[in-house]
Amino acid sequence: MKVDSVSLHGALSGGVHYVLPHFQRQYTWQINNWKDLLEDVQRIYAVFDDQKPPEHFMGALVVVNDGTMGVSIPAYKLVDGQQRLTTISLLLRALYELTPDEKLRRRLSKYLVNEDEDGDVRYKLLPTLKNADRDTFIRVLDGSVAEHEADKTPSVIDNAYRYLLRAVRRWIEQENYEPERIFKVVSTCLQFVFIKIDETERPYAIFESLNAKGKPLTQTDLVRNYIAMKLPGKHSRSACSTSIGRKSTTS
């Protein structure tokens, strides 16, 4: 197991491909979760400083190395963290839709797709097949989901995207938010504990333990681990050893 701290930029920039294992549940976040994320972004936006960007801890991303795909694209099974990563990807797509700045659109695109790839590996994230999540997510990224058009798919992803799209539109058109500043907040300030486990470590068993069994790894534990990983050398190892290895209930 390898544990590190990464920003959203570190998780999604460059070539990378995350796919949801078959045992993962479908996308389940609802309006209260979307609202919480948006409020977090707004709070950071209000105090954002280019010279010293604030950090906002978003929880854990737990992945299993799955080799490479396409032209040497690192591939991972996303064992934990799909709700957050899916929602943030939808937020970036909403910003892509609403900004007139072509340069910014190109930068946003690099967080959503592997532009030189085809097929499934083109997408940085592939949700589960359950409830048509994957098809809906791909249609959103491809620009095929309209803001005011009801969709008959059972997936919640289209509702999430429309909600986020309306919110970002309000930010830009009514509250004079700068799209570039929104992008910087999301890409540089949102921080994760990135936990990479070996494929021999039985990802299904780890998924079960993360979500059901044992002593929970609380948000306080995760924050402690995140701060510890920022410390140098032995201080980092000492602090991390107090909590990494417990079970987590985050998703």
C-alpha positions as CSV (number, residue, x, y, z in Angstrom):
1,M,0.0,0.0,0.0
2,K,1.3,3.5,-0.9
3,V,-0.2,6.6,0.6
4,D,0.3,10.1,-0.7
5,S,-1.4,13.5,-0.8
6,V,-2.6,14.9,-4.1
7,S,-4.6,17.8,-5.5
8,L,-7.2,17.3,-8.1
9,H,-4.6,18.4,-10.6
10,G,-2.4,15.5,-9.4
11,A,-5.3,13.0,-9.6
12,L,-6.6,14.0,-13.1
13,S,-3.9,15.9,-15.0
14,G,-1.7,13.9,-17.5
15,G,-2.7,10.6,-18.9
16,V,-4.8,8.5,-16.4
17,H,-7.8,6.2,-16.5
18,Y,-10.0,5.3,-13.5
19,V,-12.6,2.6,-13.9
20,L,-15.2,1.5,-11.3
21,P,-14.9,-2.2,-10.4
22,H,-18.0,-4.3,-10.9
23,F,-18.7,-4.5,-7.2
24,Q,-19.0,-0.8,-6.8
25,R,-22.4,0.7,-6.3
26,Q,-24.0,3.2,-8.7
27,Y,-23.7,7.0,-8.3
28,T,-25.9,8.0,-5.4
29,W,-25.1,11.6,-4.4
30,Q,-28.1,13.8,-4.2
31,I,-28.8,17.6,-3.9
32,N,-27.5,18.0,-0.4
33,N,-24.2,16.5,-1.4
34,W,-24.0,18.7,-4.6
35,K,-24.9,21.7,-2.5
36,D,-22.2,21.0,0.0
37,L,-19.5,20.7,-2.7
38,L,-20.6,24.0,-4.3
39,E,-20.6,25.8,-0.9
40,D,-17.1,24.5,-0.3
41,V,-15.9,25.8,-3.7
42,Q,-17.6,29.2,-3.0
43,R,-15.9,29.5,0.4
44,I,-12.5,28.8,-1.1
45,Y,-13.2,31.1,-4.0
46,A,-13.8,34.0,-1.6
47,V,-10.4,33.7,0.0
48,F,-8.4,32.3,-3.0
49,D,-4.8,33.6,-3.4
50,D,-2.7,32.7,-6.4
51,Q,0.5,33.0,-4.4
52,K,-0.7,30.8,-1.6
53,P,-3.8,28.7,-2.6
54,P,-5.7,27.4,0.4
55,E,-6.1,23.7,0.8
56,H,-9.5,22.0,1.3
57,F,-9.4,18.3,2.2
58,M,-11.9,16.2,0.2
59,G,-11.3,12.7,1.7
60,A,-9.6,9.6,0.2
61,L,-9.2,8.2,-3.2
62,V,-8.4,4.5,-3.0
63,V,-7.2,2.8,-6.2
64,V,-5.7,-0.5,-7.4
65,N,-3.0,-0.4,-10.1
66,D,-4.5,-2.0,-13.2
67,G,-1.5,-1.7,-15.6
68,T,-1.7,0.5,-18.7
69,M,-4.1,1.0,-21.5
70,G,-3.9,2.7,-24.9
71,V,-0.6,4.5,-25.4
72,S,0.9,3.9,-22.0
73,I,-2.0,5.4,-20.0
74,P,-1.8,4.4,-16.3
75,A,-5.0,2.6,-15.4
76,Y,-6.6,2.2,-11.9
77,K,-9.6,0.5,-10.4
78,L,-11.3,3.2,-8.2
79,V,-12.2,1.3,-5.1
80,D,-13.3,4.3,-3.0
81,G,-13.9,7.9,-3.8
82,Q,-16.2,7.6,-6.9
83,Q,-18.9,9.9,-5.6
84,R,-16.5,12.8,-5.1
85,L,-14.5,12.3,-8.3
86,T,-17.6,11.8,-10.4
87,T,-19.3,15.0,-9.1
88,I,-16.1,17.1,-9.4
89,S,-15.7,15.9,-13.0
90,L,-19.3,17.0,-13.7
91,L,-18.6,20.4,-12.2
92,L,-15.6,20.8,-14.5
93,R,-17.7,19.8,-17.5
94,A,-20.3,22.4,-16.5
95,L,-17.5,25.0,-16.3
96,Y,-16.3,23.9,-19.7
97,E,-19.8,24.3,-21.1
98,L,-20.2,27.9,-19.8
99,T,-16.8,29.5,-20.3
100,P,-16.2,31.3,-23.6
101,D,-12.4,31.1,-23.1
102,E,-11.1,28.5,-25.6
103,K,-7.8,28.3,-23.8
104,L,-9.5,27.5,-20.5
105,R,-11.8,25.0,-22.3
106,R,-8.7,23.1,-23.5
107,R,-7.3,23.0,-20.0
108,L,-10.6,21.8,-18.6
109,S,-10.7,19.1,-21.3
110,K,-7.4,17.7,-20.1
111,Y,-9.0,16.9,-16.8
112,L,-11.8,15.0,-18.4
113,V,-10.5,13.1,-21.3
114,N,-7.3,11.6,-22.7
115,E,-7.4,13.5,-25.9
116,D,-5.1,11.2,-27.9
117,E,-7.0,8.0,-27.0
118,D,-10.1,6.3,-28.4
119,G,-12.8,4.1,-26.9
120,D,-13.2,3.7,-23.1
121,V,-9.6,4.8,-22.3
122,R,-10.4,8.2,-23.8
123,Y,-12.3,9.1,-20.5
124,K,-10.3,9.8,-17.4
125,L,-13.1,8.3,-15.3
126,L,-15.5,5.5,-16.2
127,P,-18.4,5.0,-13.7
128,T,-20.1,1.7,-13.1
129,L,-22.4,0.2,-15.7
130,K,-25.2,0.1,-13.1
131,N,-28.2,2.3,-13.6
132,A,-26.8,3.5,-17.0
133,D,-24.2,5.6,-15.0
134,R,-21.4,5.0,-17.5
135,D,-23.5,5.8,-20.6
136,T,-24.9,8.9,-19.0
137,F,-21.5,10.2,-17.8
138,I,-20.1,9.7,-21.3
139,R,-23.0,11.6,-22.8
140,V,-22.4,14.5,-20.4
141,L,-18.7,14.6,-21.3
142,D,-19.5,14.4,-25.0
143,G,-22.0,17.3,-24.7
144,S,-25.2,15.3,-25.3
145,V,-27.1,16.2,-22.1
146,A,-29.1,19.4,-22.4
147,E,-29.6,21.7,-19.4
148,H,-33.4,21.8,-19.5
149,E,-34.3,18.5,-21.1
150,A,-35.7,15.7,-18.9
151,D,-33.9,12.4,-19.3
152,K,-35.5,9.0,-19.0
153,T,-32.3,7.3,-17.8
154,P,-32.3,5.8,-14.3
155,S,-28.9,7.4,-13.6
156,V,-28.7,10.3,-11.1
157,I,-25.7,11.6,-13.0
158,D,-27.8,13.7,-15.5
159,N,-29.6,15.4,-12.6
160,A,-26.3,16.1,-10.9
161,Y,-24.9,17.7,-14.0
162,R,-28.0,19.9,-14.6
163,Y,-27.9,21.0,-11.0
164,L,-24.2,21.9,-11.2
165,L,-24.6,23.5,-14.6
166,R,-27.3,25.8,-13.3
167,A,-25.2,26.7,-10.2
168,V,-22.1,27.6,-12.3
169,R,-24.2,29.6,-14.7
170,R,-25.6,31.6,-11.8
171,W,-22.0,32.1,-10.4
172,I,-20.8,33.5,-13.8
173,E,-23.8,35.4,-15.0
174,Q,-25.3,36.8,-11.7
175,E,-22.5,36.8,-9.2
176,N,-19.6,37.7,-11.6
177,Y,-17.4,34.7,-10.7
178,E,-14.4,34.4,-13.0
179,P,-14.3,31.0,-14.8
180,E,-10.5,31.0,-14.6
181,R,-10.6,31.5,-10.8
182,I,-13.2,28.7,-10.4
183,F,-10.9,26.4,-12.3
184,K,-7.9,27.2,-10.1
185,V,-9.9,26.7,-6.9
186,V,-11.1,23.3,-8.0
187,S,-7.9,22.1,-9.6
188,T,-5.4,23.3,-7.0
189,C,-7.3,23.7,-3.7
190,L,-9.2,20.4,-3.5
191,Q,-6.9,17.9,-1.9
192,F,-7.1,14.1,-1.4
193,V,-5.3,11.3,0.4
194,F,-4.4,9.0,-2.5
195,I,-4.1,5.4,-1.4
196,K,-2.7,3.0,-4.0
197,I,-3.0,-0.7,-3.2
198,D,-1.5,-3.6,-5.0
199,E,-3.7,-5.8,-7.1
200,T,-2.7,-8.8,-5.0
201,E,-4.4,-7.2,-1.9
202,R,-7.9,-8.4,-2.9
203,P,-9.7,-5.1,-3.8
204,Y,-13.2,-6.5,-3.1
205,A,-12.2,-7.4,0.4
206,I,-10.7,-3.9,0.9
207,F,-13.8,-2.3,-0.5
208,E,-16.0,-4.3,2.0
209,S,-13.7,-3.3,4.9
210,L,-13.7,0.4,3.8
211,N,-17.5,0.5,3.7
212,A,-18.8,-1.9,6.3
213,K,-16.4,-3.6,8.7
214,G,-14.0,-2.8,11.5
215,K,-13.2,0.4,13.2
216,P,-14.1,3.3,11.0
217,L,-11.4,5.7,9.7
218,T,-13.1,9.0,10.6
219,Q,-12.8,12.3,8.7
220,T,-10.5,13.4,11.7
221,D,-8.3,10.4,11.0
222,L,-8.1,11.2,7.3
223,V,-7.3,14.9,8.0
224,R,-4.6,13.8,10.4
225,N,-3.1,11.5,7.8
226,Y,-3.3,14.2,5.2
227,I,-1.5,16.7,7.4
228,A,1.1,14.1,8.4
229,M,2.0,13.4,4.8
230,K,2.9,17.1,4.4
231,L,5.5,16.7,7.2
232,P,9.1,15.7,6.4
233,G,10.7,12.4,7.0
234,K,10.2,10.6,10.3
235,H,7.6,13.1,11.5
236,S,5.4,12.0,8.6
237,R,5.8,8.3,9.2
238,S,5.2,8.7,12.9
239,A,2.0,10.6,12.5
240,C,0.6,8.4,9.7
241,S,1.2,5.2,11.6
242,T,-1.4,6.3,14.2
243,S,-4.3,6.0,11.8
244,I,-3.5,4.6,8.3
245,G,-4.7,1.0,8.2
246,R,-8.0,1.5,9.9
247,K,-11.2,1.1,8.0
248,S,-13.0,4.0,6.2
249,T,-16.7,4.7,5.7
250,T,-16.2,7.4,3.1
251,S,-17.2,6.9,-0.5
